Amino acid sequence: MAKRKCVTCEDCYFKCNMLCALDLAEPCPTFRHVDKGLRPENQLTFVFRTERTRSAYAFPPPSMAGR
């Protein structure tokens, strides 16, 4: 297994630019590495599946008898 480098608050963009107001023992969820700046991590792209040929839950057509 490859060893992961432990991140600390000292590696955070906000802490290095004196923008952090938190006093935590570990990096917070808003951690951004100082080398990357404020650019967020890449997210997975959403891929649409092909259209279904049949409805999973088909509703009956509206009837005109009640009018």
C-alpha positions as CSV (number, residue, x, y, z in Angstrom):
1,M,0.0,0.0,0.0
2,A,1.2,3.5,-0.8
3,K,1.5,5.8,2.2
4,R,-0.7,8.8,2.2
5,K,0.7,12.1,3.1
6,C,-1.0,13.6,6.2
7,V,-2.4,17.0,5.6
8,T,-2.4,19.6,8.3
9,C,-3.9,23.0,8.7
10,E,-0.5,24.4,7.9
11,D,-1.0,23.1,4.3
12,C,-4.3,24.9,3.9
13,Y,-4.8,27.9,1.6
14,F,-6.9,29.7,4.2
15,K,-4.4,29.2,7.0
16,C,-1.4,30.3,4.9
17,N,-3.2,33.5,3.8
18,M,-4.5,34.2,7.4
19,L,-8.1,33.7,6.3
20,C,-8.9,30.8,8.7
21,A,-10.8,31.6,11.9
22,L,-11.0,28.1,13.2
23,D,-9.0,26.4,15.9
24,L,-9.4,22.7,15.1
25,A,-7.2,19.7,15.7
26,E,-7.6,18.4,12.1
27,P,-8.2,20.0,8.7
28,C,-11.8,21.1,8.2
29,P,-14.1,20.1,5.3
30,T,-13.2,23.4,3.4
31,F,-9.5,22.4,3.3
32,R,-7.8,23.6,0.0
33,H,-4.1,22.8,-0.5
34,V,-2.0,25.9,-0.7
35,D,-0.4,24.8,-3.9
36,K,-3.8,24.5,-5.7
37,G,-5.3,27.7,-4.5
38,L,-9.0,28.0,-4.3
39,R,-9.6,25.7,-7.3
40,P,-11.9,22.8,-6.0
41,E,-11.2,19.2,-6.7
42,N,-12.4,17.7,-9.9
43,Q,-15.8,16.1,-9.7
44,L,-17.1,13.1,-11.5
45,T,-19.0,13.9,-14.7
46,F,-22.7,12.9,-15.0
47,V,-23.4,10.6,-17.9
48,F,-27.0,10.2,-19.0
49,R,-28.1,6.7,-19.7
50,T,-30.0,5.8,-22.9
51,E,-33.7,6.5,-22.8
52,R,-35.9,3.7,-21.6
53,T,-38.2,2.1,-24.1
54,R,-40.8,1.2,-21.4
55,S,-41.8,3.1,-18.4
56,A,-41.0,1.6,-15.1
57,Y,-44.3,2.9,-13.6
58,A,-46.9,3.6,-16.3
59,F,-50.0,5.5,-15.2
60,P,-53.3,4.9,-17.0
61,P,-54.3,7.5,-19.5
62,P,-56.9,10.0,-18.3
63,S,-60.4,9.1,-18.9
64,M,-63.0,11.5,-20.3
65,A,-66.0,9.6,-18.8
66,G,-66.0,11.7,-15.5
67,R,-66.6,15.0,-17.3
